[in-house]
Amino acid sequence: MSETVLRLLLSELTTVRVLCRQKTKDGQDCGGVVEVPLGQLIRLGACPICQNDLRHTGNDQFYRALANGIAGLSKDQAAAIEFVIPAKP
Ligand SMILES: [Zn+2]
């Protein structure tokens, strides 16, 4: 059985899409989406829909680690990271 996949080089990542998993004030799943340039990821703050903080535990350590990791590995001369993503029909 053949499979269609998408291959995405880490260095091709320029925009990050963040999906809110929190609840709105009336208890509904928020589902807010924010797209930011990778370089702006560490400046991410509140969800535009529910106003909750999008940063895990209220600080930016994981966003900072992700942004720094992507930026560093994208420039690596020894190896290139590529994601293989199954394409669903
Ligand atoms: Zn939200």
PDB file of the backbone (N, CA, C, O) and the ligand in Angstrom, with CONECT records:
HET     ZN  A 101       1
ATOM      1  N   MET A   1       0.846  -1.181   0.000  1.00  0.00           N
ATOM      2  CA  MET A   1       0.000   0.000   0.000  1.00  0.00           C
ATOM      3  C   MET A   1       0.887   1.239   0.000  1.00  0.00           C
ATOM      4  O   MET A   1       1.770   1.381   0.847  1.00  0.00           O
ATOM      5  N   SER A   2       0.655   2.108  -0.927  1.00  0.00           N
ATOM      6  CA  SER A   2       1.451   3.328  -0.990  1.00  0.00           C
ATOM      7  C   SER A   2       0.865   4.390  -0.061  1.00  0.00           C
ATOM      8  O   SER A   2      -0.307   4.352   0.314  1.00  0.00           O
ATOM      9  N   GLU A   3       1.708   5.310   0.282  1.00  0.00           N
ATOM     10  CA  GLU A   3       1.296   6.360   1.205  1.00  0.00           C
ATOM     11  C   GLU A   3       1.804   7.698   0.674  1.00  0.00           C
ATOM     12  O   GLU A   3       2.942   7.808   0.219  1.00  0.00           O
ATOM     13  N   THR A   4       0.965   8.684   0.737  1.00  0.00           N
ATOM     14  CA  THR A   4       1.388  10.020   0.350  1.00  0.00           C
ATOM     15  C   THR A   4       1.870  10.749   1.590  1.00  0.00           C
ATOM     16  O   THR A   4       1.183  10.782   2.611  1.00  0.00           O
ATOM     17  N   VAL A   5       3.041  11.326   1.496  1.00  0.00           N
ATOM     18  CA  VAL A   5       3.593  12.057   2.640  1.00  0.00           C
ATOM     19  C   VAL A   5       4.048  13.443   2.201  1.00  0.00           C
ATOM     20  O   VAL A   5       4.368  13.680   1.036  1.00  0.00           O
ATOM     21  N   LEU A   6       4.064  14.323   3.145  1.00  0.00           N
ATOM     22  CA  LEU A   6       4.628  15.649   2.937  1.00  0.00           C
ATOM     23  C   LEU A   6       5.968  15.680   3.653  1.00  0.00           C
ATOM     24  O   LEU A   6       6.086  15.177   4.770  1.00  0.00           O
ATOM     25  N   ARG A   7       6.950  16.250   3.039  1.00  0.00           N
ATOM     26  CA  ARG A   7       8.246  16.403   3.688  1.00  0.00           C
ATOM     27  C   ARG A   7       8.514  17.890   3.845  1.00  0.00           C
ATOM     28  O   ARG A   7       8.428  18.665   2.893  1.00  0.00           O
ATOM     29  N   LEU A   8       8.835  18.254   5.048  1.00  0.00           N
ATOM     30  CA  LEU A   8       9.025  19.664   5.357  1.00  0.00           C
ATOM     31  C   LEU A   8      10.347  19.852   6.076  1.00  0.00           C
ATOM     32  O   LEU A   8      10.552  19.342   7.177  1.00  0.00           O
ATOM     33  N   LEU A   9      11.234  20.585   5.440  1.00  0.00           N
ATOM     34  CA  LEU A   9      12.507  20.887   6.087  1.00  0.00           C
ATOM     35  C   LEU A   9      12.287  21.869   7.228  1.00  0.00           C
ATOM     36  O   LEU A   9      11.506  22.814   7.115  1.00  0.00           O
ATOM     37  N   LEU A  10      12.977  21.631   8.304  1.00  0.00           N
ATOM     38  CA  LEU A  10      12.874  22.534   9.449  1.00  0.00           C
ATOM     39  C   LEU A  10      13.167  23.975   9.029  1.00  0.00           C
ATOM     40  O   LEU A  10      12.536  24.914   9.513  1.00  0.00           O
ATOM     41  N   SER A  11      14.122  24.134   8.134  1.00  0.00           N
ATOM     42  CA  SER A  11      14.501  25.484   7.696  1.00  0.00           C
ATOM     43  C   SER A  11      13.395  26.167   6.902  1.00  0.00           C
ATOM     44  O   SER A  11      13.442  27.380   6.698  1.00  0.00           O
ATOM     45  N   GLU A  12      12.392  25.401   6.447  1.00  0.00           N
ATOM     46  CA  GLU A  12      11.270  25.984   5.708  1.00  0.00           C
ATOM     47  C   GLU A  12      10.183  26.525   6.634  1.00  0.00           C
ATOM     48  O   GLU A  12       9.252  27.194   6.186  1.00  0.00           O
ATOM     49  N   LEU A  13      10.308  26.232   7.923  1.00  0.00           N
ATOM     50  CA  LEU A  13       9.322  26.740   8.871  1.00  0.00           C
ATOM     51  C   LEU A  13       9.550  28.225   9.100  1.00  0.00           C
ATOM     52  O   LEU A  13      10.602  28.633   9.591  1.00  0.00           O
ATOM     53  N   THR A  14       8.580  29.009   8.749  1.00  0.00           N
ATOM     54  CA  THR A  14       8.707  30.456   8.977  1.00  0.00           C
ATOM     55  C   THR A  14       7.554  30.992   9.819  1.00  0.00           C
ATOM     56  O   THR A  14       7.694  32.008  10.501  1.00  0.00           O
ATOM     57  N   THR A  15       6.432  30.316   9.769  1.00  0.00           N
ATOM     58  CA  THR A  15       5.245  30.757  10.495  1.00  0.00           C
ATOM     59  C   THR A  15       4.755  29.630  11.389  1.00  0.00           C
ATOM     60  O   THR A  15       4.721  28.468  10.983  1.00  0.00           O
ATOM     61  N   VAL A  16       4.380  29.980  12.594  1.00  0.00           N
ATOM     62  CA  VAL A  16       3.878  29.000  13.549  1.00  0.00           C
ATOM     63  C   VAL A  16       2.407  29.295  13.809  1.00  0.00           C
ATOM     64  O   VAL A  16       2.004  30.448  13.959  1.00  0.00           O
ATOM     65  N   ARG A  17       1.630  28.244  13.857  1.00  0.00           N
ATOM     66  CA  ARG A  17       0.200  28.365  14.125  1.00  0.00           C
ATOM     67  C   ARG A  17      -0.042  27.787  15.512  1.00  0.00           C
ATOM     68  O   ARG A  17       0.273  26.624  15.762  1.00  0.00           O
ATOM     69  N   VAL A  18      -0.585  28.571  16.395  1.00  0.00           N
ATOM     70  CA  VAL A  18      -0.843  28.153  17.773  1.00  0.00           C
ATOM     71  C   VAL A  18      -2.350  28.040  17.969  1.00  0.00           C
ATOM     72  O   VAL A  18      -3.093  28.996  17.744  1.00  0.00           O
ATOM     73  N   LEU A  19      -2.787  26.866  18.389  1.00  0.00           N
ATOM     74  CA  LEU A  19      -4.213  26.609  18.608  1.00  0.00           C
ATOM     75  C   LEU A  19      -4.492  26.600  20.111  1.00  0.00           C
ATOM     76  O   LEU A  19      -3.842  25.875  20.865  1.00  0.00           O
ATOM     77  N   CYS A  20      -5.432  27.385  20.529  1.00  0.00           N
ATOM     78  CA  CYS A  20      -5.770  27.488  21.945  1.00  0.00           C
ATOM     79  C   CYS A  20      -6.581  26.258  22.371  1.00  0.00           C
ATOM     80  O   CYS A  20      -7.543  25.874  21.706  1.00  0.00           O
ATOM     81  N   ARG A  21      -6.176  25.654  23.482  1.00  0.00           N
ATOM     82  CA  ARG A  21      -6.876  24.476  24.006  1.00  0.00           C
ATOM     83  C   ARG A  21      -7.615  24.797  25.297  1.00  0.00           C
ATOM     84  O   ARG A  21      -7.963  23.888  26.050  1.00  0.00           O
ATOM     85  N   GLN A  22      -7.852  26.045  25.557  1.00  0.00           N
ATOM     86  CA  GLN A  22      -8.456  26.440  26.826  1.00  0.00           C
ATOM     87  C   GLN A  22      -9.958  26.679  26.661  1.00  0.00           C
ATOM     88  O   GLN A  22     -10.516  26.545  25.572  1.00  0.00           O
ATOM     89  N   LYS A  23     -10.574  27.030  27.754  1.00  0.00           N
ATOM     90  CA  LYS A  23     -12.009  27.292  27.760  1.00  0.00           C
ATOM     91  C   LYS A  23     -12.273  28.791  27.747  1.00  0.00           C
ATOM     92  O   LYS A  23     -11.496  29.583  28.279  1.00  0.00           O
ATOM     93  N   THR A  24     -13.372  29.154  27.135  1.00  0.00           N
ATOM     94  CA  THR A  24     -13.813  30.547  27.204  1.00  0.00           C
ATOM     95  C   THR A  24     -14.446  30.794  28.573  1.00  0.00           C
ATOM     96  O   THR A  24     -14.625  29.860  29.354  1.00  0.00           O
ATOM     97  N   LYS A  25     -14.777  32.023  28.856  1.00  0.00           N
ATOM     98  CA  LYS A  25     -15.364  32.353  30.158  1.00  0.00           C
ATOM     99  C   LYS A  25     -16.689  31.623  30.401  1.00  0.00           C
ATOM    100  O   LYS A  25     -17.061  31.378  31.548  1.00  0.00           O
ATOM    101  N   ASP A  26     -17.396  31.278  29.330  1.00  0.00           N
ATOM    102  CA  ASP A  26     -18.663  30.541  29.497  1.00  0.00           C
ATOM    103  C   ASP A  26     -18.489  29.030  29.377  1.00  0.00           C
ATOM    104  O   ASP A  26     -19.468  28.303  29.202  1.00  0.00           O
ATOM    105  N   GLY A  27     -17.238  28.551  29.469  1.00  0.00           N
ATOM    106  CA  GLY A  27     -16.972  27.120  29.549  1.00  0.00           C
ATOM    107  C   GLY A  27     -16.906  26.377  28.222  1.00  0.00           C
ATOM    108  O   GLY A  27     -16.844  25.148  28.212  1.00  0.00           O
ATOM    109  N   GLN A  28     -16.919  27.089  27.110  1.00  0.00           N
ATOM    110  CA  GLN A  28     -16.835  26.441  25.803  1.00  0.00           C
ATOM    111  C   GLN A  28     -15.361  26.232  25.423  1.00  0.00           C
ATOM    112  O   GLN A  28     -14.485  26.978  25.860  1.00  0.00           O
ATOM    113  N   ASP A  29     -15.106  25.205  24.602  1.00  0.00           N
ATOM    114  CA  ASP A  29     -13.766  25.042  24.055  1.00  0.00           C
ATOM    115  C   ASP A  29     -13.461  26.260  23.192  1.00  0.00           C
ATOM    116  O   ASP A  29     -14.256  26.629  22.329  1.00  0.00           O
ATOM    117  N   CYS A  30     -12.332  26.871  23.422  1.00  0.00           N
ATOM    118  CA  CYS A  30     -12.019  28.125  22.724  1.00  0.00           C
ATOM    119  C   CYS A  30     -11.738  27.886  21.237  1.00  0.00           C
ATOM    120  O   CYS A  30     -12.481  28.370  20.384  1.00  0.00           O
ATOM    121  N   GLY A  31     -10.681  27.151  20.926  1.00  0.00           N
ATOM    122  CA  GLY A  31     -10.336  26.892  19.526  1.00  0.00           C
ATOM    123  C   GLY A  31      -9.729  28.079  18.809  1.00  0.00           C
ATOM    124  O   GLY A  31      -9.616  28.066  17.583  1.00  0.00           O
ATOM    125  N   GLY A  32      -9.336  29.102  19.545  1.00  0.00           N
ATOM    126  CA  GLY A  32      -8.697  30.261  18.921  1.00  0.00           C
ATOM    127  C   GLY A  32      -7.395  29.866  18.232  1.00  0.00           C
ATOM    128  O   GLY A  32      -6.709  28.940  18.664  1.00  0.00           O
ATOM    129  N   VAL A  33      -7.066  30.572  17.166  1.00  0.00           N
ATOM    130  CA  VAL A  33      -5.854  30.291  16.400  1.00  0.00           C
ATOM    131  C   VAL A  33      -5.077  31.586  16.218  1.00  0.00           C
ATOM    132  O   VAL A  33      -5.639  32.626  15.876  1.00  0.00           O
ATOM    133  N   VAL A  34      -3.788  31.498  16.452  1.00  0.00           N
ATOM    134  CA  VAL A  34      -2.906  32.637  16.242  1.00  0.00           C
ATOM    135  C   VAL A  34      -1.777  32.178  15.343  1.00  0.00           C
ATOM    136  O   VAL A  34      -1.142  31.159  15.617  1.00  0.00           O
ATOM    137  N   GLU A  35      -1.518  32.908  14.281  1.00  0.00           N
ATOM    138  CA  GLU A  35      -0.359  32.628  13.431  1.00  0.00           C
ATOM    139  C   GLU A  35       0.667  33.715  13.661  1.00  0.00           C
ATOM    140  O   GLU A  35       0.365  34.905  13.572  1.00  0.00           O
ATOM    141  N   VAL A  36       1.875  33.296  13.954  1.00  0.00           N
ATOM    142  CA  VAL A  36       2.943  34.268  14.200  1.00  0.00           C
ATOM    143  C   VAL A  36       4.197  33.830  13.455  1.00  0.00           C
ATOM    144  O   VAL A  36       4.434  32.636  13.277  1.00  0.00           O
ATOM    145  N   PRO A  37       4.998  34.798  13.022  1.00  0.00           N
ATOM    146  CA  PRO A  37       6.303  34.439  12.471  1.00  0.00           C
ATOM    147  C   PRO A  37       7.115  33.750  13.561  1.00  0.00           C
ATOM    148  O   PRO A  37       7.003  34.092  14.739  1.00  0.00           O
ATOM    149  N   LEU A  38       7.922  32.793  13.168  1.00  0.00           N
ATOM    150  CA  LEU A  38       8.702  32.030  14.138  1.00  0.00           C
ATOM    151  C   LEU A  38       9.475  32.931  15.097  1.00  0.00           C
ATOM    152  O   LEU A  38       9.570  32.646  16.291  1.00  0.00           O
ATOM    153  N   GLY A  39      10.016  34.007  14.571  1.00  0.00           N
ATOM    154  CA  GLY A  39      10.802  34.915  15.391  1.00  0.00           C
ATOM    155  C   GLY A  39       9.982  35.656  16.442  1.00  0.00           C
ATOM    156  O   GLY A  39      10.539  36.209  17.390  1.00  0.00           O
ATOM    157  N   GLN A  40       8.666  35.666  16.275  1.00  0.00           N
ATOM    158  CA  GLN A  40       7.789  36.363  17.224  1.00  0.00           C
ATOM    159  C   GLN A  40       7.162  35.411  18.237  1.00  0.00           C
ATOM    160  O   GLN A  40       6.385  35.839  19.090  1.00  0.00           O
ATOM    161  N   LEU A  41       7.486  34.151  18.150  1.00  0.00           N
ATOM    162  CA  LEU A  41       6.844  33.150  19.004  1.00  0.00           C
ATOM    163  C   LEU A  41       7.037  33.446  20.485  1.00  0.00           C
ATOM    164  O   LEU A  41       6.126  33.224  21.283  1.00  0.00           O
ATOM    165  N   ILE A  42       8.186  33.934  20.853  1.00  0.00           N
ATOM    166  CA  ILE A  42       8.447  34.186  22.271  1.00  0.00           C
ATOM    167  C   ILE A  42       7.671  35.389  22.783  1.00  0.00           C
ATOM    168  O   ILE A  42       7.612  35.616  23.991  1.00  0.00           O
ATOM    169  N   ARG A  43       7.076  36.159  21.884  1.00  0.00           N
ATOM    170  CA  ARG A  43       6.286  37.318  22.309  1.00  0.00           C
ATOM    171  C   ARG A  43       4.804  36.983  22.428  1.00  0.00           C
ATOM    172  O   ARG A  43       3.981  37.855  22.705  1.00  0.00           O
ATOM    173  N   LEU A  44       4.478  35.727  22.220  1.00  0.00           N
ATOM    174  CA  LEU A  44       3.085  35.306  22.280  1.00  0.00           C
ATOM    175  C   LEU A  44       2.517  35.567  23.677  1.00  0.00           C
ATOM    176  O   LEU A  44       3.190  35.322  24.677  1.00  0.00           O
ATOM    177  N   GLY A  45       1.306  36.053  23.743  1.00  0.00           N
ATOM    178  CA  GLY A  45       0.702  36.371  25.035  1.00  0.00           C
ATOM    179  C   GLY A  45      -0.662  35.734  25.172  1.00  0.00           C
ATOM    180  O   GLY A  45      -0.778  34.515  25.292  1.00  0.00           O
ATOM    181  N   ALA A  46      -1.681  36.548  25.156  1.00  0.00           N
ATOM    182  CA  ALA A  46      -3.035  36.066  25.385  1.00  0.00           C
ATOM    183  C   ALA A  46      -3.699  35.623  24.089  1.00  0.00           C
ATOM    184  O   ALA A  46      -3.417  36.151  23.014  1.00  0.00           O
ATOM    185  N   CYS A  47      -4.579  34.648  24.215  1.00  0.00           N
ATOM    186  CA  CYS A  47      -5.407  34.209  23.093  1.00  0.00           C
ATOM    187  C   CYS A  47      -6.357  35.355  22.721  1.00  0.00           C
ATOM    188  O   CYS A  47      -6.953  35.965  23.609  1.00  0.00           O
ATOM    189  N   PRO A  48      -6.509  35.656  21.426  1.00  0.00           N
ATOM    190  CA  PRO A  48      -7.377  36.761  21.038  1.00  0.00           C
ATOM    191  C   PRO A  48      -8.871  36.465  21.266  1.00  0.00           C
ATOM    192  O   PRO A  48      -9.689  37.386  21.276  1.00  0.00           O
ATOM    193  N   ILE A  49      -9.222  35.201  21.446  1.00  0.00           N
ATOM    194  CA  ILE A  49     -10.630  34.841  21.628  1.00  0.00           C
ATOM    195  C   ILE A  49     -10.997  34.771  23.110  1.00  0.00           C
ATOM    196  O   ILE A  49     -11.921  35.459  23.545  1.00  0.00           O
ATOM    197  N   CYS A  50     -10.290  33.951  23.895  1.00  0.00           N
ATOM    198  CA  CYS A  50     -10.664  33.744  25.298  1.00  0.00           C
ATOM    199  C   CYS A  50      -9.848  34.597  26.262  1.00  0.00           C
ATOM    200  O   CYS A  50     -10.169  34.678  27.448  1.00  0.00           O
ATOM    201  N   GLN A  51      -8.807  35.224  25.763  1.00  0.00           N
ATOM    202  CA  GLN A  51      -7.934  36.113  26.553  1.00  0.00           C
ATOM    203  C   GLN A  51      -7.068  35.372  27.570  1.00  0.00           C
ATOM    204  O   GLN A  51      -6.366  36.013  28.352  1.00  0.00           O
ATOM    205  N   ASN A  52      -7.102  34.035  27.577  1.00  0.00           N
ATOM    206  CA  ASN A  52      -6.220  33.284  28.466  1.00  0.00           C
ATOM    207  C   ASN A  52      -4.786  33.329  27.927  1.00  0.00           C
ATOM    208  O   ASN A  52      -4.563  33.500  26.728  1.00  0.00           O
ATOM    209  N   ASP A  53      -3.839  33.174  28.823  1.00  0.00           N
ATOM    210  CA  ASP A  53      -2.436  33.170  28.439  1.00  0.00           C
ATOM    211  C   ASP A  53      -2.134  31.899  27.638  1.00  0.00           C
ATOM    212  O   ASP A  53      -2.442  30.794  28.084  1.00  0.00           O
ATOM    213  N   LEU A  54      -1.536  32.057  26.465  1.00  0.00           N
ATOM    214  CA  LEU A  54      -1.217  30.899  25.631  1.00  0.00           C
ATOM    215  C   LEU A  54       0.097  30.237  26.024  1.00  0.00           C
ATOM    216  O   LEU A  54       0.452  29.192  25.479  1.00  0.00           O
ATOM    217  N   ARG A  55       0.806  30.823  26.944  1.00  0.00           N
ATOM    218  CA  ARG A  55       2.095  30.258  27.340  1.00  0.00           C
ATOM    219  C   ARG A  55       1.889  29.239  28.448  1.00  0.00           C
ATOM    220  O   ARG A  55       1.216  29.510  29.442  1.00  0.00           O
ATOM    221  N   HIS A  56       2.473  28.071  28.266  1.00  0.00           N
ATOM    222  CA  HIS A  56       2.375  26.994  29.241  1.00  0.00           C
ATOM    223  C   HIS A  56       2.825  27.493  30.604  1.00  0.00           C
ATOM    224  O   HIS A  56       3.920  28.036  30.745  1.00  0.00           O
ATOM    225  N   THR A  57       2.005  27.312  31.570  1.00  0.00           N
ATOM    226  CA  THR A  57       2.251  27.740  32.959  1.00  0.00           C
ATOM    227  C   THR A  57       2.581  29.222  33.067  1.00  0.00           C
ATOM    228  O   THR A  57       3.211  29.654  34.033  1.00  0.00           O
ATOM    229  N   GLY A  58       2.158  29.994  32.085  1.00  0.00           N
ATOM    230  CA  GLY A  58       2.323  31.439  32.186  1.00  0.00           C
ATOM    231  C   GLY A  58       3.709  31.965  31.901  1.00  0.00           C
ATOM    232  O   GLY A  58       3.961  33.159  32.066  1.00  0.00           O
ATOM    233  N   ASN A  59       4.611  31.107  31.479  1.00  0.00           N
ATOM    234  CA  ASN A  59       5.920  31.651  31.091  1.00  0.00           C
ATOM    235  C   ASN A  59       6.280  31.151  29.699  1.00  0.00           C
ATOM    236  O   ASN A  59       5.622  30.268  29.148  1.00  0.00           O
ATOM    237  N   ASP A  60       7.316  31.721  29.153  1.00  0.00           N
ATOM    238  CA  ASP A  60       7.615  31.454  27.746  1.00  0.00           C
ATOM    239  C   ASP A  60       8.752  30.455  27.545  1.00  0.00           C
ATOM    240  O   ASP A  60       9.316  30.380  26.453  1.00  0.00           O
ATOM    241  N   GLN A  61       9.099  29.683  28.582  1.00  0.00           N
ATOM    242  CA  GLN A  61      10.280  28.829  28.460  1.00  0.00           C
ATOM    243  C   GLN A  61      10.173  27.811  27.322  1.00  0.00           C
ATOM    244  O   GLN A  61      11.166  27.554  26.640  1.00  0.00           O
ATOM    245  N   PHE A  62       9.002  27.234  27.104  1.00  0.00           N
ATOM    246  CA  PHE A  62       8.897  26.220  26.050  1.00  0.00           C
ATOM    247  C   PHE A  62       8.855  26.863  24.664  1.00  0.00           C
ATOM    248  O   PHE A  62       9.433  26.330  23.717  1.00  0.00           O
ATOM    249  N   TYR A  63       8.181  27.994  24.541  1.00  0.00           N
ATOM    250  CA  TYR A  63       8.191  28.706  23.258  1.00  0.00           C
ATOM    251  C   TYR A  63       9.603  29.171  22.928  1.00  0.00           C
ATOM    252  O   TYR A  63      10.045  29.098  21.782  1.00  0.00           O
ATOM    253  N   ARG A  64      10.290  29.644  23.937  1.00  0.00           N
ATOM    254  CA  ARG A  64      11.671  30.099  23.727  1.00  0.00           C
ATOM    255  C   ARG A  64      12.563  28.922  23.302  1.00  0.00           C
ATOM    256  O   ARG A  64      13.368  29.048  22.380  1.00  0.00           O
ATOM    257  N   ALA A  65      12.411  27.779  23.985  1.00  0.00           N
ATOM    258  CA  ALA A  65      13.209  26.593  23.638  1.00  0.00           C
ATOM    259  C   ALA A  65      12.895  26.125  22.213  1.00  0.00           C
ATOM    260  O   ALA A  65      13.799  25.772  21.456  1.00  0.00           O
ATOM    261  N   LEU A  66      11.606  26.127  21.855  1.00  0.00           N
ATOM    262  CA  LEU A  66      11.216  25.712  20.509  1.00  0.00           C
ATOM    263  C   LEU A  66      11.799  26.657  19.460  1.00  0.00           C
ATOM    264  O   LEU A  66      12.395  26.211  18.479  1.00  0.00           O
ATOM    265  N   ALA A  67      11.626  27.957  19.669  1.00  0.00           N
ATOM    266  CA  ALA A  67      12.121  28.947  18.704  1.00  0.00           C
ATOM    267  C   ALA A  67      13.638  28.863  18.573  1.00  0.00           C
ATOM    268  O   ALA A  67      14.175  28.913  17.467  1.00  0.00           O
ATOM    269  N   ASN A  68      14.322  28.735  19.703  1.00  0.00           N
ATOM    270  CA  ASN A  68      15.784  28.645  19.666  1.00  0.00           C
ATOM    271  C   ASN A  68      16.239  27.352  19.001  1.00  0.00           C
ATOM    272  O   ASN A  68      17.200  27.355  18.232  1.00  0.00           O
ATOM    273  N   GLY A  69      15.561  26.252  19.291  1.00  0.00           N
ATOM    274  CA  GLY A  69      15.912  24.968  18.690  1.00  0.00           C
ATOM    275  C   GLY A  69      15.730  24.984  17.184  1.00  0.00           C
ATOM    276  O   GLY A  69      16.600  24.518  16.447  1.00  0.00           O
ATOM    277  N   ILE A  70      14.615  25.513  16.724  1.00  0.00           N
ATOM    278  CA  ILE A  70      14.357  25.588  15.280  1.00  0.00           C
ATOM    279  C   ILE A  70      15.379  26.500  14.613  1.00  0.00           C
ATOM    280  O   ILE A  70      15.942  26.159  13.573  1.00  0.00           O
ATOM    281  N   ALA A  71      15.611  27.653  15.214  1.00  0.00           N
ATOM    282  CA  ALA A  71      16.567  28.598  14.619  1.00  0.00           C
ATOM    283  C   ALA A  71      17.964  27.992  14.559  1.00  0.00           C
ATOM    284  O   ALA A  71      18.657  28.129  13.550  1.00  0.00           O
ATOM    285  N   GLY A  72      18.377  27.329  15.619  1.00  0.00           N
ATOM    286  CA  GLY A  72      19.716  26.752  15.649  1.00  0.00           C
ATOM    287  C   GLY A  72      19.876  25.587  14.693  1.00  0.00           C
ATOM    288  O   GLY A  72      20.858  25.517  13.954  1.00  0.00           O
ATOM    289  N   LEU A  73      18.916  24.667  14.701  1.00  0.00           N
ATOM    290  CA  LEU A  73      19.018  23.486  13.847  1.00  0.00           C
ATOM    291  C   LEU A  73      18.821  23.825  12.366  1.00  0.00           C
ATOM    292  O   LEU A  73      19.332  23.115  11.500  1.00  0.00           O
ATOM    293  N   SER A  74      18.096  24.887  12.071  1.00  0.00           N
ATOM    294  CA  SER A  74      17.895  25.289  10.674  1.00  0.00           C
ATOM    295  C   SER A  74      19.202  25.720  10.031  1.00  0.00           C
ATOM    296  O   SER A  74      19.365  25.626   8.814  1.00  0.00           O
ATOM    297  N   LYS A  75      20.127  26.190  10.847  1.00  0.00           N
ATOM    298  CA  LYS A  75      21.410  26.684  10.324  1.00  0.00           C
ATOM    299  C   LYS A  75      22.515  25.643  10.433  1.00  0.00           C
ATOM    300  O   LYS A  75      23.654  25.893  10.041  1.00  0.00           O
ATOM    301  N   ASP A  76      22.173  24.471  10.968  1.00  0.00           N
ATOM    302  CA  ASP A  76      23.189  23.444  11.192  1.00  0.00           C
ATOM    303  C   ASP A  76      23.791  23.002   9.854  1.00  0.00           C
ATOM    304  O   ASP A  76      23.065  22.686   8.912  1.00  0.00           O
ATOM    305  N   GLN A  77      25.112  22.983   9.784  1.00  0.00           N
ATOM    306  CA  GLN A  77      25.800  22.595   8.547  1.00  0.00           C
ATOM    307  C   GLN A  77      26.020  21.082   8.471  1.00  0.00           C
ATOM    308  O   GLN A  77      26.313  20.560   7.395  1.00  0.00           O
ATOM    309  N   ALA A  78      25.885  20.379   9.579  1.00  0.00           N
ATOM    310  CA  ALA A  78      26.161  18.945   9.611  1.00  0.00           C
ATOM    311  C   ALA A  78      24.953  18.117   9.195  1.00  0.00           C
ATOM    312  O   ALA A  78      25.115  17.027   8.647  1.00  0.00           O
ATOM    313  N   ALA A  79      23.753  18.611   9.443  1.00  0.00           N
ATOM    314  CA  ALA A  79      22.559  17.828   9.139  1.00  0.00           C
ATOM    315  C   ALA A  79      21.372  18.761   8.975  1.00  0.00           C
ATOM    316  O   ALA A  79      21.353  19.876   9.497  1.00  0.00           O
ATOM    317  N   ALA A  80      20.382  18.276   8.234  1.00  0.00           N
ATOM    318  CA  ALA A  80      19.137  19.023   8.065  1.00  0.00           C
ATOM    319  C   ALA A  80      18.010  18.178   8.628  1.00  0.00           C
ATOM    320  O   ALA A  80      17.916  16.984   8.342  1.00  0.00           O
ATOM    321  N   ILE A  81      17.169  18.789   9.417  1.00  0.00           N
ATOM    322  CA  ILE A  81      16.018  18.098   9.985  1.00  0.00           C
ATOM    323  C   ILE A  81      14.841  18.227   9.016  1.00  0.00           C
ATOM    324  O   ILE A  81      14.542  19.316   8.525  1.00  0.00           O
ATOM    325  N   GLU A  82      14.188  17.108   8.752  1.00  0.00           N
ATOM    326  CA  GLU A  82      13.029  17.118   7.869  1.00  0.00           C
ATOM    327  C   GLU A  82      11.910  16.342   8.537  1.00  0.00           C
ATOM    328  O   GLU A  82      12.118  15.223   9.007  1.00  0.00           O
ATOM    329  N   PHE A  83      10.740  16.927   8.581  1.00  0.00           N
ATOM    330  CA  PHE A  83       9.567  16.251   9.113  1.00  0.00           C
ATOM    331  C   PHE A  83       8.880  15.514   7.966  1.00  0.00           C
ATOM    332  O   PHE A  83       8.754  16.036   6.858  1.00  0.00           O
ATOM    333  N   VAL A  84       8.438  14.288   8.257  1.00  0.00           N
ATOM    334  CA  VAL A  84       7.685  13.507   7.285  1.00  0.00           C
ATOM    335  C   VAL A  84       6.257  13.398   7.812  1.00  0.00           C
ATOM    336  O   VAL A  84       6.007  12.774   8.844  1.00  0.00           O
ATOM    337  N   ILE A  85       5.335  14.010   7.092  1.00  0.00           N
ATOM    338  CA  ILE A  85       3.965  14.121   7.579  1.00  0.00           C
ATOM    339  C   ILE A  85       3.037  13.336   6.648  1.00  0.00           C
ATOM    340  O   ILE A  85       2.949  13.652   5.462  1.00  0.00           O
ATOM    341  N   PRO A  86       2.346  12.321   7.168  1.00  0.00           N
ATOM    342  CA  PRO A  86       1.402  11.591   6.328  1.00  0.00           C
ATOM    343  C   PRO A  86       0.302  12.528   5.833  1.00  0.00           C
ATOM    344  O   PRO A  86      -0.292  13.268   6.617  1.00  0.00           O
ATOM    345  N   ALA A  87       0.038  12.492   4.544  1.00  0.00           N
ATOM    346  CA  ALA A  87      -1.035  13.312   3.973  1.00  0.00           C
ATOM    347  C   ALA A  87      -2.305  12.488   3.972  1.00  0.00           C
ATOM    348  O   ALA A  87      -2.370  11.432   3.342  1.00  0.00           O
ATOM    349  N   LYS A  88      -3.299  12.965   4.665  1.00  0.00           N
ATOM    350  CA  LYS A  88      -4.562  12.226   4.750  1.00  0.00           C
ATOM    351  C   LYS A  88      -5.418  12.572   3.533  1.00  0.00           C
ATOM    352  O   LYS A  88      -5.510  13.734   3.136  1.00  0.00           O
ATOM    353  N   PRO A  89      -6.042  11.549   2.949  1.00  0.00           N
ATOM    354  CA  PRO A  89      -6.877  11.806   1.770  1.00  0.00           C
ATOM    355  C   PRO A  89      -8.111  12.619   2.106  1.00  0.00           C
ATOM    356  O   PRO A  89      -8.913  12.917   1.220  1.00  0.00           O
TER     357      PRO A  89
HETATM  358 ZN    ZN A 101      -8.418  30.803  23.636  1.00  0.00          ZN2+
END
